[in-house]
Amino acid sequence: MSLKPTKKIFFWAKIAIFAILLGYIAHVLRQQPFDWVTLQTQLRATKYPERWATALLVLTPINWGFEALKWQILLRRVEATSFWGAYRGVLAGVTLGFALPAQLGDTAGRILSLRTNRAEAVGASLVSGGMQFYVAIVFGTVAWAYHLIIVPERNNLTGNWLLGLLVSLSAGGVVFGLLRQRLIRYLSERPKLRRFANFWQVAGLYSDAEIGLALSTATLRYLIFSGQFYLAMRVVGLILPPDVAASGIGLVFLAKTITPAFNLLSDLGVREAASLWVFSPFGIPVPILLTATLTLWVANVLMPVLVGLIWVWKLKLTAS
């Protein structure tokens, strides 16, 4: 009762978020359709599903470890932090991102984990998210180009227009990277935007070596969680040719990346819908495919969210 009004508000906000997250998790697990008969039949025909599941779970902390490493690299220009400190911030962001729209939760969790320089860290968070977005675009472009080859009925005017757009975005990322410092200076000189300069100026401070290192880390993380998708498919006995699986996974993650999350559904519904559309030409049973995507969601999102609840509870509203 001795807390200041702002601290009281933040305290009860954390209580509310905690309750909402637990309630939503229970809701999702209750509402997600499961065809247990089909699943049990498929699992009985699968060789060593527990080995695939173990590999999937082992890669989860590695996946988020690469994200933490990327965050640590980009945060050096703002505030020196340990790898474990960066990891805590990432998990707090994952948890808040589960409750807040778009990237607000992810950015808020990371920023509130810091004690100082929070305004500058917003820019570092945007760069981190932008890099992962760009990697998904590049791999998704290659995946879509190959998908048009193996699924001829989609190789039409719309499909080729989309391919052209993706190629343009991929090339545009290179141009933006080369001109980023000039663009930052230009924005900082605009009177109406100058007051927001602290939020993006850090993006112009990174050297080419730092950008290359962080981008390489983002690429490795992409490969890790793509591998996890493949492992989730193997858990339920879903075996596809490597090229079909790789292109399909790339397209699912492309759809997940470019589709904003407006509500508590996070990326759960997006991943399922994208998977059903991408893999529909290959005659995969819907219950099996949905189970694979849900398995991936549990391992890669639900588990980190639950762990991140610990660090959300310890966040402080005010900086030191």
C-alpha positions in Angstrom: 0.0 0.0 0.0 3.0 2.3 0.3 3.8 2.2 -3.4 3.5 5.3 -5.4 0.5 5.6 -7.8 2.6 4.9 -10.9 4.2 1.9 -9.3 0.8 0.7 -8.2 -0.5 0.9 -11.7 2.5 -0.9 -13.1 2.2 -3.6 -10.4 -1.5 -4.3 -11.2 -0.8 -4.1 -14.9 1.7 -6.9 -14.5 -0.9 -8.9 -12.5 -3.4 -8.4 -15.3 -1.0 -9.4 -18.0 0.0 -12.5 -16.1 -3.7 -13.5 -15.7 -4.5 -12.7 -19.4 -1.6 -14.8 -20.6 -2.4 -17.8 -18.5 -6.1 -17.5 -19.5 -5.3 -17.2 -23.2 -2.9 -20.2 -23.1 -5.7 -22.3 -21.6 -8.2 -21.0 -24.2 -5.9 -21.8 -27.1 -5.1 -25.3 -25.9 -8.8 -26.0 -25.3 -10.0 -24.6 -28.7 -7.3 -26.0 -30.9 -9.0 -28.9 -32.8 -7.3 -32.3 -32.4 -8.2 -35.5 -34.2 -6.7 -37.9 -31.8 -7.6 -41.0 -33.7 -5.8 -39.8 -36.9 -2.9 -38.5 -34.8 -2.5 -41.8 -32.9 -2.6 -43.8 -36.1 0.1 -41.5 -37.7 2.3 -41.7 -34.6 2.1 -45.5 -34.5 3.5 -45.5 -38.0 6.3 -43.1 -37.2 9.7 -44.4 -36.3 11.2 -42.9 -33.2 9.0 -39.8 -32.8 10.5 -39.2 -29.4 13.9 -38.6 -31.0 12.5 -36.0 -33.3 10.7 -34.3 -30.4 13.8 -34.3 -28.3 15.8 -32.6 -31.1 13.0 -30.1 -31.6 13.0 -29.2 -27.9 16.8 -29.0 -27.7 16.9 -26.5 -30.5 14.4 -24.1 -28.7 16.9 -22.5 -26.3 19.4 -22.4 -29.2 16.9 -20.6 -31.4 16.2 -17.9 -28.8 19.9 -17.9 -27.9 20.8 -16.7 -31.4 18.1 -14.0 -31.1 19.7 -13.0 -27.7 23.1 -12.9 -29.3 21.8 -10.6 -32.1 20.2 -8.3 -29.5 23.4 -8.2 -27.5 25.5 -7.3 -30.6 23.1 -4.5 -31.5 22.8 -3.3 -28.0 26.5 -2.6 -27.6 26.0 0.9 -29.1 23.5 1.7 -26.5 24.3 -0.2 -23.3 26.8 -3.0 -22.7 25.0 -6.1 -21.5 25.8 -9.7 -20.9 24.5 -12.5 -23.0 22.3 -13.7 -20.2 21.0 -10.2 -19.7 20.1 -10.0 -23.4 18.5 -13.5 -23.2 16.3 -12.3 -20.3 15.2 -9.2 -22.3 14.4 -11.3 -25.4 12.2 -13.7 -23.3 10.4 -10.8 -21.6 9.8 -9.4 -25.1 8.4 -12.8 -26.3 6.0 -12.9 -23.4 4.8 -9.3 -23.8 4.6 -9.8 -27.5 2.1 -12.6 -26.8 -0.3 -10.1 -25.2 0.3 -6.8 -27.2 -0.2 -6.2 -30.9 2.4 -6.2 -33.6 6.0 -5.6 -32.3 5.0 -3.4 -29.4 5.2 -6.2 -26.8 8.6 -7.5 -28.1 10.1 -4.0 -28.0 8.6 -3.1 -24.7 9.9 -6.3 -23.0 13.4 -5.7 -24.3 13.4 -1.9 -23.4 12.0 -2.3 -19.9 14.7 -4.9 -19.2 17.3 -2.2 -19.5 18.2 0.2 -16.7 19.3 3.1 -18.8 19.3 4.5 -22.4 15.8 3.1 -23.1 15.0 5.6 -25.9 18.1 4.7 -27.8 17.4 1.0 -27.3 14.1 1.4 -29.2 16.2 2.0 -32.4 18.3 -1.1 -31.6 15.2 -3.2 -31.2 13.8 -1.9 -34.5 17.1 -2.8 -36.3 17.0 -6.3 -34.7 13.4 -6.9 -35.9 14.1 -5.4 -39.3 17.0 -7.8 -39.8 15.0 -10.9 -39.0 12.2 -9.5 -41.3 14.7 -9.0 -44.1 16.2 -12.5 -43.8 12.6 -14.0 -43.9 12.0 -11.9 -47.1 15.1 -13.1 -48.8 14.6 -16.8 -48.0 10.9 -16.4 -48.8 11.7 -15.0 -52.2 13.8 -18.1 -53.0 11.1 -20.3 -51.6 8.4 -18.7 -53.7 10.4 -18.9 -56.9 10.9 -22.6 -56.4 7.3 -23.1 -55.4 6.2 -21.7 -58.7 8.3 -24.4 -60.4 7.0 -27.4 -58.4 3.4 -26.1 -58.4 2.7 -25.0 -62.0 -0.9 -24.0 -61.4 0.3 -21.1 -59.2 2.8 -20.0 -61.8 0.5 -17.3 -63.2 0.4 -13.5 -63.5 -0.3 -13.0 -59.9 2.4 -15.4 -58.8 5.0 -13.8 -61.0 3.9 -10.3 -59.9 4.4 -11.4 -56.3 7.8 -12.8 -57.1 8.8 -9.5 -58.7 7.7 -7.6 -55.6 9.7 -10.0 -53.3 12.8 -9.6 -55.5 12.4 -5.8 -55.3 12.1 -5.9 -51.5 15.2 -8.1 -51.3 17.2 -5.7 -53.4 15.7 -2.7 -51.6 17.1 -4.1 -48.3 20.7 -4.0 -49.8 20.2 -0.4 -51.0 18.8 0.6 -47.6 21.8 -0.9 -45.9 24.2 1.0 -48.0 22.4 4.3 -47.6 21.3 3.9 -44.0 23.6 6.5 -42.6 22.6 9.2 -45.1 18.9 8.4 -44.5 19.3 8.7 -40.7 21.1 12.1 -41.1 18.3 13.3 -43.5 15.6 12.4 -41.0 17.4 13.9 -38.1 17.6 17.3 -40.0 13.8 17.5 -40.4 12.4 19.8 -37.7 9.2 17.9 -37.2 11.0 14.6 -36.8 14.0 15.8 -34.8 12.4 15.2 -31.4 12.1 11.5 -32.3 15.8 11.3 -33.4 16.9 9.4 -30.3 14.7 6.5 -31.3 16.5 5.9 -34.7 19.9 7.6 -34.6 21.5 4.4 -33.2 20.7 2.7 -36.5 23.3 5.0 -38.2 26.0 4.2 -35.7 26.6 0.6 -36.6 29.6 -0.3 -38.7 29.4 -2.6 -41.7 31.1 -5.3 -39.6 28.5 -5.0 -36.9 25.7 -5.1 -39.4 27.2 -8.1 -41.1 27.7 -10.0 -37.8 24.1 -9.3 -36.6 22.7 -10.2 -40.0 24.7 -13.5 -40.0 23.3 -14.3 -36.6 19.7 -13.5 -37.8 20.4 -15.9 -40.7 21.6 -18.7 -38.4 18.5 -18.2 -36.3 16.3 -18.5 -39.3 17.9 -21.8 -40.3 17.5 -23.1 -36.8 13.8 -22.4 -36.5 13.3 -23.7 -40.1 14.9 -26.9 -39.0 12.6 -27.0 -36.0 9.6 -26.8 -38.4 11.0 -29.8 -40.3 11.5 -31.7 -37.0 7.9 -30.9 -35.9 6.7 -32.4 -39.2 8.8 -35.6 -38.5 7.4 -35.9 -35.0 4.0 -36.6 -36.5 5.4 -38.8 -39.3 5.1 -36.2 -42.0 7.8 -36.9 -44.6 8.3 -34.7 -47.6 11.0 -34.4 -50.2 13.7 -32.0 -48.8 13.1 -29.4 -51.6 9.3 -29.4 -51.1 9.7 -29.1 -47.3 12.3 -26.3 -47.5 10.3 -24.2 -49.9 7.1 -24.7 -48.0 8.6 -23.8 -44.7 10.1 -20.7 -46.2 6.7 -19.6 -47.5 5.0 -20.3 -44.2 7.6 -18.1 -42.3 7.3 -15.5 -45.0 3.5 -15.3 -44.5 4.0 -15.2 -40.7 6.6 -12.4 -41.0 4.6 -10.1 -43.3 1.3 -10.6 -41.5 0.9 -8.2 -38.6 -0.4 -9.6 -35.3 -3.3 -7.5 -34.3 -4.6 -9.5 -31.4 -3.8 -12.3 -28.9 -3.8 -14.9 -31.6 -0.1 -14.0 -32.1 1.2 -16.0 -35.1 -0.7 -19.2 -34.2 -3.6 -18.8 -36.7 -1.3 -17.3 -39.4 1.0 -20.2 -39.3 -1.8 -22.7 -39.6 -3.6 -20.9 -42.4 -0.4 -20.4 -44.4 0.6 -24.1 -43.9 -2.7 -25.3 -45.1 -2.5 -23.2 -48.3 1.2 -23.8 -49.0 1.1 -27.6 -48.6 -2.4 -28.2 -50.0 -1.2 -29.3 -53.5 0.7 -32.2 -51.9 -2.3 -34.0 -50.4 -1.2 -33.8 -46.7 -4.0 -34.7 -44.2 -5.2 -31.5 -42.5 -5.1 -32.9 -38.9 -1.5 -34.1 -39.3 -0.4 -30.7 -40.7 -2.2 -28.8 -38.0 -0.7 -31.0 -35.3 2.8 -30.3 -36.7 2.3 -26.6 -36.7 0.8 -26.7 -33.2 3.7 -28.8 -32.0 6.1 -26.1 -33.3 4.1 -23.4 -31.6 4.2 -25.1 -28.3 8.0 -25.7 -28.5 9.0 -22.3 -30.0 6.5 -19.9 -28.6 4.5 -21.3 -25.6 7.5 -22.6 -23.7 9.5 -19.4 -24.0 6.4 -17.4 -23.1 6.0 -19.4 -19.9 9.7 -18.9 -19.0 9.5 -15.2 -19.9 6.7 -14.7 -17.4 9.4 -14.8 -14.7 11.3 -11.9 -16.3 8.1 -9.9 -17.1 7.3 -9.9 -13.4 10.7 -8.4 -12.6 10.5 -5.5 -15.2 10.7 -2.0 -13.9 8.6 0.8 -15.4 11.2 3.6 -14.7 14.8 3.6 -15.7 17.7 4.1 -13.3 
